[in-house]
Amino acid sequence: MQSTVAAATGQPPAKPARSYSSVHWRTISEALAAELVETMLRSGAVVLRDGRLHASAAYGPVVAESLGVPFPRGWPATGPAGAGAPTPK
């Protein structure tokens, strides 16, 4: 069955894109999502009510001051990847 776009344009259907999870973690997206939801339910981070997932934590508004963090290019330089310590000055 052709996709709507392929049928409307007369173009052949596009090849399905490989997902990030299949390339980098060698798992399919559905399996990754299922494991994530199971883990969040088991830990109590989310609850299932009326067939829907709900966050367990109470909502709290974000204060404007917490949004004033620098973008990554403004972060201090660090040592080699994985070192975790800043480069000495």
matplotlib code that plots the C-alpha trace (Angstrom):
import matplotlib.pyplot as plt

x = [0.0, 1.4, 1.6, -0.7, 2.2, 3.5, 0.1, -0.6, 2.8, 3.1, 6.5, 7.6, 7.3, 10.3, 12.4, 11.6, 14.2, 16.3, 15.6, 18.2, 17.5, 18.1, 21.4, 22.9, 21.4, 20.7, 17.1, 13.8, 12.0, 8.9, 11.1, 12.9, 9.6, 8.1, 11.1, 11.1, 7.4, 7.8, 10.7, 8.9, 5.8, 7.9, 9.8, 6.6, 7.6, 4.3, 1.0, -1.6, -5.1, -8.0, -5.6, -3.4, 0.0, 0.2, 3.2, 3.4, 5.0, 2.8, 3.0, 5.1, 5.5, 9.0, 10.4, 11.8, 15.2, 15.8, 15.6, 18.6, 21.2, 23.8, 23.6, 26.2, 28.6, 28.8, 29.7, 33.3, 35.7, 36.3, 39.1, 39.0, 35.7, 34.7, 37.2, 34.5, 37.0, 37.5, 40.7, 43.2, 43.7]
y = [0.0, 3.4, 6.3, 9.2, 11.4, 8.8, 8.3, 12.0, 12.8, 9.7, 9.2, 5.7, 5.4, 6.5, 3.8, 3.8, 5.7, 3.9, 5.1, 6.5, 3.6, 1.0, 2.5, 3.5, 1.1, -1.8, -2.0, -1.1, 2.0, 0.0, -2.2, 0.8, 2.6, -0.4, -0.9, 2.8, 2.8, -0.5, 1.0, 4.2, 2.3, 0.0, 2.9, 4.9, 7.8, 7.4, 5.7, 4.2, 5.7, 5.2, 3.6, 6.7, 7.4, 10.2, 11.7, 10.8, 14.1, 17.0, 19.9, 22.9, 25.9, 26.7, 29.9, 32.3, 32.5, 28.8, 29.3, 31.7, 29.0, 29.5, 27.6, 24.9, 27.2, 29.2, 26.3, 26.0, 23.9, 20.3, 17.8, 14.8, 13.1, 11.1, 12.7, 14.7, 17.2, 20.7, 21.5, 23.2, 26.9]
z = [0.0, -1.0, 1.4, 0.8, -0.3, -2.7, -4.2, -4.5, -6.1, -8.2, -6.6, -5.3, -1.5, 0.4, 2.2, 5.9, 7.9, 10.4, 13.9, 16.3, 18.7, 16.0, 14.9, 18.2, 20.8, 18.5, 19.5, 17.8, 18.9, 20.1, 22.4, 23.8, 24.5, 26.1, 28.4, 29.3, 30.2, 32.2, 34.1, 34.9, 36.1, 38.3, 39.8, 40.5, 38.2, 36.3, 37.1, 34.8, 35.2, 32.9, 30.3, 30.3, 31.8, 34.3, 36.1, 39.8, 40.8, 41.5, 39.0, 40.0, 37.8, 36.5, 37.9, 35.3, 36.9, 36.3, 32.6, 32.6, 32.0, 29.3, 26.0, 25.5, 23.6, 26.8, 29.0, 30.3, 28.4, 29.7, 29.4, 27.1, 26.5, 29.5, 31.8, 33.6, 35.0, 33.6, 31.8, 34.0, 33.2]

ax = plt.figure().add_subplot(projection="3d")
ax.plot(x, y, z, "-o")
ax.set_aspect("equal")
plt.show()
